Amino acid sequence: MRELLDREQLLSWWDGKVHRLLIDLAVALMFSGVLSTQATPWEFSLHFAVGVALLVRRRFPLVAAGASVALIALLLYLPPSWVALYSYARRYGSAPSTWVVGIVIITSGVTSNLIRYPGEPLFPTLLSIGVHSALYTVPAMLGLWLHQRQALLTGARERIERAERERALLTGRAVTEERRRIARELHDVIAHRASVMSLQAGALTLHAKDEGTAQTAEIIRENSAKALTELRGMLRVLREGPSDLSEAPTLADIAELVRETGSGVRLSMPEELPSTTGSTGRAAYRVVQEALTNAAQHAPGASVSVVVEAGDELRVTVTNGPGAQASTAGPGYGLLGMRERVALAGGSLEVGPTADGGFRVSAVLPR
């Protein structure tokens, strides 16, 4: 493990890419002069040291520049200085230090040439200075261009990332505002009418002339109060985002739901309810709730059975017989809502008519 970490740390000098190490190794062998067959032992040592400096030029470009200047001063060997000047310009761009390094390298080359070949006429000397300067123009300009290109690419990448973050923030803000608008509409329309219905049902309970009417009015009042409580919880989720849904209905609340619906509904479920996730319990409750609502709406007076079976998966089946009369209500989104809720919980839903003219809703949910 330590060897692997050391290898990764070493490759970090070449941005963690092996091909860059191989390229620098090839450049060091080609431009350092270490492959020269006519070099004396001390010259070979000097070329080898310059080759090592070129090998680490990406991490230490100043070391490569210093080694190339030493090689120019001692042996008047120019190729390593081309690579060193390119590497320095590639990393630091048009910084003042780049110009200083370039001037030092060119000056050392011209001075060493004059010292090695003294007494040259003026024109050949000026020509030598011009040739030396021109030789360093190409690597310097190439390094400056690549540095500027990298800076432009980095800036463009940062602008794109910033634009994506801003777009995500604007999208989230728009979603939040839309949820709050929906919450306001629901509160103004549904909560107000449900509150009025609950109050009127409570008044009817107190002033009912017979016991049956009083019981019916009390059931209406209790259901209105529960609807208001659930509605407030959903409004809080719409306003504030996902929060604690501990007040949401669970699998254990199905029995109470069936009891409130009336005596025409038969319930079959295990005495000891299985443990389920919150999303599964809520989905099972909502499937039964919507199925009972549809049965009362489209088949009033029909017998209804609710069966909850627990095995490796949770199966909830609601079946109603043919109704006494046709419903006058238009089509809604009950079945679509059930499918979406069951799908979000990771289950499947099957709906369809039965052989005797009734209707069956069957949901299979993971536990």
PyMOL commands that set and color helices and strands:
alter all, ss='L'
color gray80, all
select helices_A, chain A and resi 2-14+18-31+41-55+61-75+79-92+96-116+122-207+211-240+251-261+278-298+334-344
alter helices_A, ss='H'
color red, helices_A
select strands_A, chain A and resi 265-268+304-310+313-320+348-353+359-366
alter strands_A, ss='S'
color yellow, strands_A
deselect
rebuild
show_as cartoon
